[in-house]
Amino acid sequence: MSYTTLVRTLDVLCKEAPKGFKRYHPKSDDIEKVNRARSAAFIHLFLKVRFGLTRFAERHEHTCDGSQDGGVDGYFIDTEERCITLIQSKFRTTQKNFEEKAIEPIELLKMEVSRISKGEKFDSNGKPFSAKIAAFQKKINEIRDISLYQWRVVILANLKHINDEQLRRLIDNMDYEVFDFPKTYSELVFPLTTGTSFVPSEIVIRINLGKKQQPQLNQDVETGPGTCNVRMLYVPTIEIARVTAKYRNALLRYNPRNYLSLSKNEVNLSIKDTIKNTIKNEFSLRNNGITLLADYSSVTDRTGVSGEGQLIIKDPMSGHLSAPSQGHSNVGSAPDSGPSCAEHFSRVSDQPSPHDHPRHG
């Protein structure tokens, strides 16, 4: 993984911006503006990979890069994990600087995380925070159980000659995570370029329970590592398309031969044809299905909708998609659904755990 790959990735992220966002569409010969666009896209890279914000508009909403931003370039409020992340980014315009130059302590001093997190409207110089910071503070104020949330700072830069105690003094004793150049390459650029970014902690899939005498087969299977619980059930193909369009190869990362980039091989083209050009449920007979390994799964029919259930998968670890039906480059957009009746055979295996979980359904 190289700086060149990083720059190409940032340029692709810039192209995702609508034409009205001129900052992201500079003329190629205006090097200064090109670098400013890449600097902004660097924050988008983190938001897309770490939090799964696939659409430009939702990422842009979480950026604050500009004047009177209190040193905060971006943020994310994770309501599931109850964690608020503040981002400080320092993009370098050459490979040498990106891999060798560290962020200066003065840059970290500009992060007025204490004032922002406590709802202060003015910075330490008595000037009002920007409209984006004010909007962020408003979101925080609307969280009912804010006392249960953790705060942390993410630094997208090399950090040198500052120890843990010194850094915590600069960021109001918040937890922190540093993405230096090796970590940026390995945990941001590589996952995005290979389609394995944003592994979800939970996936919820709607399933059709109507006209099924037995909606699922559920049994324990003895394996070398221990006892696994295995569920086998049919899932609507549109649901498979929806989760795959969002999570891409993150669900297939241990099965590279099934990555979505291989969707043009003969078998996958045949599967795609079946999905798009049949009106019945032949697809359920012609495909070997999906296998997912997860920490825990459950099925419930208590959804408030007759004939509809939910499959909940906690911490999916790996997947096997024998014939993916979509391989579009527009990540985040669901493909054509095909016949609404088509279903996909799915197997979910709960891996052995030292902790027992209650099982439903």
MIKE-228559 format. One record per residue (C-alpha): x, y, z; residue in three letters. Coordinates in steps of 0.05 Angstrom, whole numbers, always signed. Layout:
REM residues N
nuke c1:X, c2:Y, c3:Z, rest:ALA
...
***
This chain:
REM residues 361
nuke c1:+0, c2:+0, c3:+0, rest:MET
nuke c1:+29, c2:+68, c3:-20, rest:SER
nuke c1:+17, c2:+143, c3:-17, rest:TYR
nuke c1:-1, c2:+141, c3:-90, rest:THR
nuke c1:-59, c2:+93, c3:-75, rest:THR
nuke c1:-81, c2:+140, c3:-19, rest:LEU
nuke c1:-82, c2:+200, c3:-66, rest:VAL
nuke c1:-121, c2:+162, c3:-119, rest:ARG
nuke c1:-171, c2:+140, c3:-66, rest:THR
nuke c1:-180, c2:+212, c3:-43, rest:LEU
nuke c1:-190, c2:+235, c3:-115, rest:ASP
nuke c1:-245, c2:+182, c3:-123, rest:VAL
nuke c1:-279, c2:+207, c3:-60, rest:LEU
nuke c1:-276, c2:+278, c3:-87, rest:CYS
nuke c1:-312, c2:+255, c3:-150, rest:LYS
nuke c1:-370, c2:+230, c3:-106, rest:GLU
nuke c1:-386, c2:+302, c3:-88, rest:ALA
nuke c1:-443, c2:+335, c3:-128, rest:PRO
nuke c1:-420, c2:+387, c3:-179, rest:LYS
nuke c1:-446, c2:+443, c3:-134, rest:GLY
nuke c1:-391, c2:+428, c3:-84, rest:PHE
nuke c1:-337, c2:+464, c3:-124, rest:LYS
nuke c1:-284, c2:+453, c3:-69, rest:ARG
nuke c1:-282, c2:+380, c3:-87, rest:TYR
nuke c1:-276, c2:+392, c3:-162, rest:HIS
nuke c1:-215, c2:+436, c3:-172, rest:PRO
nuke c1:-179, c2:+444, c3:-238, rest:LYS
nuke c1:-124, c2:+392, c3:-243, rest:SER
nuke c1:-71, c2:+445, c3:-256, rest:ASP
nuke c1:-89, c2:+484, c3:-192, rest:ASP
nuke c1:-45, c2:+444, c3:-145, rest:ILE
nuke c1:-63, c2:+485, c3:-83, rest:GLU
nuke c1:-138, c2:+473, c3:-92, rest:LYS
nuke c1:-126, c2:+400, c3:-110, rest:VAL
nuke c1:-90, c2:+391, c3:-44, rest:ASN
nuke c1:-146, c2:+426, c3:-6, rest:ARG
nuke c1:-196, c2:+379, c3:-38, rest:ALA
nuke c1:-155, c2:+319, c3:-18, rest:ARG
nuke c1:-148, c2:+345, c3:+52, rest:SER
nuke c1:-224, c2:+349, c3:+58, rest:ALA
nuke c1:-231, c2:+280, c3:+26, rest:ALA
nuke c1:-183, c2:+252, c3:+78, rest:PHE
nuke c1:-237, c2:+263, c3:+131, rest:ILE
nuke c1:-288, c2:+231, c3:+85, rest:HIS
nuke c1:-243, c2:+170, c3:+80, rest:LEU
nuke c1:-244, c2:+160, c3:+155, rest:PHE
nuke c1:-319, c2:+171, c3:+161, rest:LEU
nuke c1:-334, c2:+123, c3:+104, rest:LYS
nuke c1:-289, c2:+66, c3:+127, rest:VAL
nuke c1:-297, c2:+71, c3:+202, rest:ARG
nuke c1:-371, c2:+88, c3:+206, rest:PHE
nuke c1:-400, c2:+64, c3:+140, rest:GLY
nuke c1:-423, c2:+132, c3:+116, rest:LEU
nuke c1:-428, c2:+113, c3:+43, rest:THR
nuke c1:-462, c2:+175, c3:+15, rest:ARG
nuke c1:-426, c2:+240, c3:+6, rest:PHE
nuke c1:-481, c2:+282, c3:+36, rest:ALA
nuke c1:-482, c2:+246, c3:+102, rest:GLU
nuke c1:-406, c2:+249, c3:+107, rest:ARG
nuke c1:-406, c2:+323, c3:+90, rest:HIS
nuke c1:-456, c2:+335, c3:+146, rest:GLU
nuke c1:-405, c2:+307, c3:+195, rest:HIS
nuke c1:-347, c2:+351, c3:+173, rest:THR
nuke c1:-330, c2:+417, c3:+206, rest:CYS
nuke c1:-266, c2:+436, c3:+171, rest:ASP
nuke c1:-264, c2:+512, c3:+166, rest:GLY
nuke c1:-258, c2:+575, c3:+206, rest:SER
nuke c1:-281, c2:+576, c3:+279, rest:GLN
nuke c1:-286, c2:+501, c3:+282, rest:ASP
nuke c1:-252, c2:+496, c3:+349, rest:GLY
nuke c1:-198, c2:+451, c3:+319, rest:GLY
nuke c1:-250, c2:+397, c3:+303, rest:VAL
nuke c1:-248, c2:+375, c3:+231, rest:ASP
nuke c1:-304, c2:+324, c3:+236, rest:GLY
nuke c1:-346, c2:+283, c3:+284, rest:TYR
nuke c1:-390, c2:+223, c3:+290, rest:PHE
nuke c1:-443, c2:+205, c3:+341, rest:ILE
nuke c1:-450, c2:+130, c3:+348, rest:ASP
nuke c1:-517, c2:+117, c3:+381, rest:THR
nuke c1:-507, c2:+42, c3:+383, rest:GLU
nuke c1:-439, c2:+43, c3:+417, rest:GLU
nuke c1:-456, c2:+107, c3:+455, rest:ARG
nuke c1:-392, c2:+140, c3:+433, rest:CYS
nuke c1:-378, c2:+210, c3:+406, rest:ILE
nuke c1:-316, c2:+217, c3:+362, rest:THR
nuke c1:-281, c2:+283, c3:+348, rest:LEU
nuke c1:-233, c2:+284, c3:+289, rest:ILE
nuke c1:-169, c2:+324, c3:+280, rest:GLN
nuke c1:-139, c2:+314, c3:+211, rest:SER
nuke c1:-72, c2:+334, c3:+181, rest:LYS
nuke c1:-64, c2:+314, c3:+108, rest:PHE
nuke c1:+6, c2:+319, c3:+78, rest:ARG
nuke c1:+15, c2:+335, c3:+5, rest:THR
nuke c1:+78, c2:+293, c3:-8, rest:THR
nuke c1:+94, c2:+221, c3:+9, rest:GLN
nuke c1:+156, c2:+241, c3:+49, rest:LYS
nuke c1:+117, c2:+289, c3:+93, rest:ASN
nuke c1:+58, c2:+243, c3:+100, rest:PHE
nuke c1:+102, c2:+186, c3:+124, rest:GLU
nuke c1:+152, c2:+226, c3:+165, rest:GLU
nuke c1:+124, c2:+293, c3:+189, rest:LYS
nuke c1:+86, c2:+294, c3:+255, rest:ALA
nuke c1:+29, c2:+338, c3:+276, rest:ILE
nuke c1:+52, c2:+397, c3:+319, rest:GLU
nuke c1:+27, c2:+404, c3:+390, rest:PRO
nuke c1:+0, c2:+473, c3:+373, rest:ILE
nuke c1:-48, c2:+439, c3:+325, rest:GLU
nuke c1:-74, c2:+396, c3:+381, rest:LEU
nuke c1:-80, c2:+456, c3:+426, rest:LEU
nuke c1:-129, c2:+485, c3:+377, rest:LYS
nuke c1:-178, c2:+430, c3:+394, rest:MET
nuke c1:-224, c2:+463, c3:+443, rest:GLU
nuke c1:-257, c2:+397, c3:+460, rest:VAL
nuke c1:-274, c2:+417, c3:+531, rest:SER
nuke c1:-313, c2:+480, c3:+510, rest:ARG
nuke c1:-347, c2:+445, c3:+452, rest:ILE
nuke c1:-368, c2:+384, c3:+492, rest:SER
nuke c1:-394, c2:+426, c3:+549, rest:LYS
nuke c1:-437, c2:+469, c3:+503, rest:GLY
nuke c1:-398, c2:+534, c3:+505, rest:GLU
nuke c1:-417, c2:+579, c3:+447, rest:LYS
nuke c1:-351, c2:+617, c3:+444, rest:PHE
nuke c1:-279, c2:+594, c3:+437, rest:ASP
nuke c1:-222, c2:+613, c3:+483, rest:SER
nuke c1:-211, c2:+677, c3:+444, rest:ASN
nuke c1:-283, c2:+699, c3:+455, rest:GLY
nuke c1:-304, c2:+686, c3:+383, rest:LYS
nuke c1:-367, c2:+645, c3:+367, rest:PRO
nuke c1:-360, c2:+575, c3:+341, rest:PHE
nuke c1:-381, c2:+561, c3:+270, rest:SER
nuke c1:-452, c2:+541, c3:+250, rest:ALA
nuke c1:-429, c2:+469, c3:+241, rest:LYS
nuke c1:-402, c2:+465, c3:+311, rest:ILE
nuke c1:-466, c2:+496, c3:+337, rest:ALA
nuke c1:-506, c2:+444, c3:+299, rest:ALA
nuke c1:-463, c2:+389, c3:+329, rest:PHE
nuke c1:-474, c2:+416, c3:+399, rest:GLN
nuke c1:-549, c2:+417, c3:+386, rest:LYS
nuke c1:-547, c2:+344, c3:+367, rest:LYS
nuke c1:-510, c2:+329, c3:+432, rest:ILE
nuke c1:-561, c2:+368, c3:+472, rest:ASN
nuke c1:-617, c2:+326, c3:+442, rest:GLU
nuke c1:-588, c2:+260, c3:+465, rest:ILE
nuke c1:-630, c2:+238, c3:+524, rest:ARG
nuke c1:-579, c2:+192, c3:+556, rest:ASP
nuke c1:-517, c2:+233, c3:+540, rest:ILE
nuke c1:-487, c2:+216, c3:+608, rest:SER
nuke c1:-477, c2:+145, c3:+584, rest:LEU
nuke c1:-436, c2:+166, c3:+524, rest:TYR
nuke c1:-360, c2:+162, c3:+519, rest:GLN
nuke c1:-319, c2:+216, c3:+484, rest:TRP
nuke c1:-257, c2:+203, c3:+444, rest:ARG
nuke c1:-210, c2:+240, c3:+397, rest:VAL
nuke c1:-184, c2:+212, c3:+331, rest:VAL
nuke c1:-120, c2:+242, c3:+304, rest:ILE
nuke c1:-108, c2:+230, c3:+229, rest:LEU
nuke c1:-34, c2:+246, c3:+230, rest:ALA
nuke c1:+33, c2:+221, c3:+254, rest:ASN
nuke c1:+44, c2:+235, c3:+328, rest:LEU
nuke c1:+114, c2:+240, c3:+357, rest:LYS
nuke c1:+149, c2:+265, c3:+419, rest:HIS
nuke c1:+83, c2:+270, c3:+459, rest:ILE
nuke c1:+69, c2:+219, c3:+513, rest:ASN
nuke c1:+2, c2:+195, c3:+537, rest:ASP
nuke c1:-3, c2:+242, c3:+596, rest:GLU
nuke c1:+16, c2:+303, c3:+554, rest:GLN
nuke c1:-34, c2:+286, c3:+500, rest:LEU
nuke c1:-91, c2:+275, c3:+549, rest:ARG
nuke c1:-78, c2:+344, c3:+578, rest:ARG
nuke c1:-86, c2:+373, c3:+509, rest:LEU
nuke c1:-152, c2:+337, c3:+495, rest:ILE
nuke c1:-186, c2:+344, c3:+563, rest:ASP
nuke c1:-167, c2:+273, c3:+585, rest:ASN
nuke c1:-210, c2:+241, c3:+530, rest:MET
nuke c1:-193, c2:+173, c3:+502, rest:ASP
nuke c1:-159, c2:+177, c3:+435, rest:TYR
nuke c1:-137, c2:+138, c3:+374, rest:GLU
nuke c1:-80, c2:+157, c3:+327, rest:VAL
nuke c1:-80, c2:+140, c3:+253, rest:PHE
nuke c1:-7, c2:+149, c3:+232, rest:ASP
nuke c1:+14, c2:+133, c3:+162, rest:PHE
nuke c1:+20, c2:+56, c3:+170, rest:PRO
nuke c1:-48, c2:+52, c3:+204, rest:LYS
nuke c1:-79, c2:+98, c3:+151, rest:THR
nuke c1:-54, c2:+52, c3:+96, rest:TYR
nuke c1:-74, c2:-13, c3:+131, rest:SER
nuke c1:-140, c2:+6, c3:+165, rest:GLU
nuke c1:-168, c2:+60, c3:+119, rest:LEU
nuke c1:-140, c2:+56, c3:+49, rest:VAL
nuke c1:-133, c2:-20, c3:+42, rest:PHE
nuke c1:-203, c2:-37, c3:+68, rest:PRO
nuke c1:-235, c2:+14, c3:+21, rest:LEU
nuke c1:-197, c2:-7, c3:-41, rest:THR
nuke c1:-212, c2:-81, c3:-28, rest:THR
nuke c1:-285, c2:-70, c3:-9, rest:GLY
nuke c1:-276, c2:-96, c3:+62, rest:THR
nuke c1:-288, c2:-31, c3:+100, rest:SER
nuke c1:-339, c2:-21, c3:+155, rest:PHE
nuke c1:-353, c2:-88, c3:+186, rest:VAL
nuke c1:-419, c2:-79, c3:+222, rest:PRO
nuke c1:-430, c2:-100, c3:+294, rest:SER
nuke c1:-502, c2:-121, c3:+277, rest:GLU
nuke c1:-542, c2:-136, c3:+215, rest:ILE
nuke c1:-618, c2:-138, c3:+214, rest:VAL
nuke c1:-650, c2:-174, c3:+156, rest:ILE
nuke c1:-725, c2:-177, c3:+142, rest:ARG
nuke c1:-751, c2:-247, c3:+125, rest:ILE
nuke c1:-816, c2:-272, c3:+98, rest:ASN
nuke c1:-852, c2:-320, c3:+144, rest:LEU
nuke c1:-915, c2:-329, c3:+102, rest:GLY
nuke c1:-931, c2:-396, c3:+70, rest:LYS
nuke c1:-876, c2:-430, c3:+108, rest:LYS
nuke c1:-892, c2:-490, c3:+151, rest:GLN
nuke c1:-823, c2:-486, c3:+183, rest:GLN
nuke c1:-789, c2:-417, c3:+172, rest:PRO
nuke c1:-721, c2:-442, c3:+195, rest:GLN
nuke c1:-680, c2:-502, c3:+214, rest:LEU
nuke c1:-642, c2:-491, c3:+279, rest:ASN
nuke c1:-594, c2:-542, c3:+310, rest:GLN
nuke c1:-528, c2:-548, c3:+347, rest:ASP
nuke c1:-469, c2:-577, c3:+310, rest:VAL
nuke c1:-406, c2:-606, c3:+343, rest:GLU
nuke c1:-342, c2:-579, c3:+313, rest:THR
nuke c1:-268, c2:-580, c3:+333, rest:GLY
nuke c1:-270, c2:-512, c3:+368, rest:PRO
nuke c1:-335, c2:-529, c3:+403, rest:GLY
nuke c1:-411, c2:-529, c3:+393, rest:THR
nuke c1:-439, c2:-483, c3:+340, rest:CYS
nuke c1:-511, c2:-465, c3:+331, rest:ASN
nuke c1:-532, c2:-467, c3:+258, rest:VAL
nuke c1:-593, c2:-434, c3:+228, rest:ARG
nuke c1:-617, c2:-448, c3:+157, rest:MET
nuke c1:-672, c2:-405, c3:+126, rest:LEU
nuke c1:-694, c2:-370, c3:+63, rest:TYR
nuke c1:-681, c2:-295, c3:+59, rest:VAL
nuke c1:-710, c2:-247, c3:+5, rest:PRO
nuke c1:-657, c2:-232, c3:-47, rest:THR
nuke c1:-672, c2:-158, c3:-42, rest:ILE
nuke c1:-649, c2:-161, c3:+31, rest:GLU
nuke c1:-584, c2:-196, c3:+9, rest:ILE
nuke c1:-575, c2:-142, c3:-43, rest:ALA
nuke c1:-587, c2:-87, c3:+8, rest:ARG
nuke c1:-536, c2:-111, c3:+59, rest:VAL
nuke c1:-485, c2:-129, c3:+6, rest:THR
nuke c1:-492, c2:-62, c3:-28, rest:ALA
nuke c1:-475, c2:-28, c3:+38, rest:LYS
nuke c1:-423, c2:-75, c3:+69, rest:TYR
nuke c1:-393, c2:-101, c3:+4, rest:ARG
nuke c1:-337, c2:-150, c3:+13, rest:ASN
nuke c1:-334, c2:-139, c3:+88, rest:ALA
nuke c1:-380, c2:-199, c3:+94, rest:LEU
nuke c1:-338, c2:-239, c3:+45, rest:LEU
nuke c1:-268, c2:-222, c3:+66, rest:ARG
nuke c1:-247, c2:-294, c3:+80, rest:TYR
nuke c1:-273, c2:-317, c3:+12, rest:ASN
nuke c1:-236, c2:-274, c3:-39, rest:PRO
nuke c1:-259, c2:-316, c3:-98, rest:ARG
nuke c1:-329, c2:-291, c3:-83, rest:ASN
nuke c1:-313, c2:-217, c3:-80, rest:TYR
nuke c1:-362, c2:-173, c3:-117, rest:LEU
nuke c1:-309, c2:-151, c3:-166, rest:SER
nuke c1:-314, c2:-222, c3:-195, rest:LEU
nuke c1:-388, c2:-214, c3:-211, rest:SER
nuke c1:-375, c2:-217, c3:-286, rest:LYS
nuke c1:-354, c2:-290, c3:-287, rest:ASN
nuke c1:-400, c2:-339, c3:-322, rest:GLU
nuke c1:-434, c2:-367, c3:-260, rest:VAL
nuke c1:-448, c2:-299, c3:-230, rest:ASN
nuke c1:-474, c2:-272, c3:-296, rest:LEU
nuke c1:-522, c2:-331, c3:-299, rest:SER
nuke c1:-545, c2:-316, c3:-228, rest:ILE
nuke c1:-556, c2:-243, c3:-246, rest:LYS
nuke c1:-598, c2:-264, c3:-306, rest:ASP
nuke c1:-641, c2:-309, c3:-262, rest:THR
nuke c1:-653, c2:-252, c3:-213, rest:ILE
nuke c1:-671, c2:-200, c3:-266, rest:LYS
nuke c1:-708, c2:-242, c3:-317, rest:ASN
nuke c1:-751, c2:-291, c3:-279, rest:THR
nuke c1:-817, c2:-274, c3:-245, rest:ILE
nuke c1:-821, c2:-335, c3:-199, rest:LYS
nuke c1:-775, c2:-363, c3:-146, rest:ASN
nuke c1:-728, c2:-406, c3:-189, rest:GLU
nuke c1:-669, c2:-370, c3:-156, rest:PHE
nuke c1:-681, c2:-407, c3:-91, rest:SER
nuke c1:-667, c2:-473, c3:-127, rest:LEU
nuke c1:-607, c2:-452, c3:-168, rest:ARG
nuke c1:-561, c2:-422, c3:-116, rest:ASN
nuke c1:-521, c2:-454, c3:-61, rest:ASN
nuke c1:-535, c2:-397, c3:-14, rest:GLY
nuke c1:-496, c2:-356, c3:+36, rest:ILE
nuke c1:-460, c2:-379, c3:+98, rest:THR
nuke c1:-444, c2:-329, c3:+153, rest:LEU
nuke c1:-404, c2:-340, c3:+215, rest:LEU
nuke c1:-426, c2:-296, c3:+273, rest:ALA
nuke c1:-419, c2:-289, c3:+348, rest:ASP
nuke c1:-494, c2:-294, c3:+357, rest:TYR
nuke c1:-558, c2:-295, c3:+316, rest:SER
nuke c1:-632, c2:-296, c3:+329, rest:SER
nuke c1:-698, c2:-298, c3:+291, rest:VAL
nuke c1:-763, c2:-266, c3:+315, rest:THR
nuke c1:-833, c2:-260, c3:+288, rest:ASP
nuke c1:-851, c2:-205, c3:+338, rest:ARG
nuke c1:-844, c2:-148, c3:+288, rest:THR
nuke c1:-914, c2:-119, c3:+290, rest:GLY
nuke c1:-924, c2:-140, c3:+217, rest:VAL
nuke c1:-961, c2:-204, c3:+200, rest:SER
nuke c1:-920, c2:-254, c3:+160, rest:GLY
nuke c1:-855, c2:-215, c3:+169, rest:GLU
nuke c1:-797, c2:-233, c3:+214, rest:GLY
nuke c1:-727, c2:-209, c3:+229, rest:GLN
nuke c1:-660, c2:-244, c3:+227, rest:LEU
nuke c1:-610, c2:-210, c3:+273, rest:ILE
nuke c1:-536, c2:-225, c3:+264, rest:ILE
nuke c1:-488, c2:-201, c3:+317, rest:LYS
nuke c1:-414, c2:-189, c3:+299, rest:ASP
nuke c1:-412, c2:-225, c3:+231, rest:PRO
nuke c1:-342, c2:-253, c3:+224, rest:MET
nuke c1:-341, c2:-280, c3:+153, rest:SER
nuke c1:-386, c2:-299, c3:+96, rest:GLY
nuke c1:-391, c2:-342, c3:+34, rest:HIS
nuke c1:-431, c2:-316, c3:-26, rest:LEU
nuke c1:-428, c2:-370, c3:-79, rest:SER
nuke c1:-455, c2:-325, c3:-134, rest:ALA
nuke c1:-464, c2:-251, c3:-118, rest:PRO
nuke c1:-517, c2:-219, c3:-162, rest:SER
nuke c1:-490, c2:-148, c3:-159, rest:GLN
nuke c1:-422, c2:-118, c3:-171, rest:GLY
nuke c1:-437, c2:-45, c3:-183, rest:HIS
nuke c1:-383, c2:+6, c3:-168, rest:SER
nuke c1:-432, c2:+55, c3:-137, rest:ASN
nuke c1:-423, c2:+31, c3:-66, rest:VAL
nuke c1:-483, c2:+46, c3:-23, rest:GLY
nuke c1:-535, c2:+42, c3:-78, rest:SER
nuke c1:-578, c2:-21, c3:-79, rest:ALA
nuke c1:-582, c2:-56, c3:-146, rest:PRO
nuke c1:-646, c2:-74, c3:-184, rest:ASP
nuke c1:-687, c2:-119, c3:-139, rest:SER
nuke c1:-712, c2:-167, c3:-191, rest:GLY
nuke c1:-775, c2:-208, c3:-174, rest:PRO
nuke c1:-801, c2:-191, c3:-105, rest:SER
nuke c1:-815, c2:-265, c3:-90, rest:CYS
nuke c1:-744, c2:-289, c3:-101, rest:ALA
nuke c1:-709, c2:-317, c3:-40, rest:GLU
nuke c1:-638, c2:-337, c3:-22, rest:HIS
nuke c1:-619, c2:-396, c3:+21, rest:PHE
nuke c1:-578, c2:-373, c3:+80, rest:SER
nuke c1:-539, c2:-408, c3:+135, rest:ARG
nuke c1:-518, c2:-372, c3:+198, rest:VAL
nuke c1:-470, c2:-406, c3:+245, rest:SER
nuke c1:-459, c2:-379, c3:+316, rest:ASP
nuke c1:-386, c2:-393, c3:+333, rest:GLN
nuke c1:-369, c2:-426, c3:+400, rest:PRO
nuke c1:-366, c2:-376, c3:+457, rest:SER
nuke c1:-348, c2:-382, c3:+531, rest:PRO
nuke c1:-411, c2:-343, c3:+546, rest:HIS
nuke c1:-480, c2:-373, c3:+536, rest:ASP
nuke c1:-531, c2:-330, c3:+499, rest:HIS
nuke c1:-606, c2:-337, c3:+503, rest:PRO
nuke c1:-634, c2:-361, c3:+437, rest:ARG
nuke c1:-701, c2:-342, c3:+407, rest:HIS
nuke c1:-747, c2:-371, c3:+355, rest:GLY
***
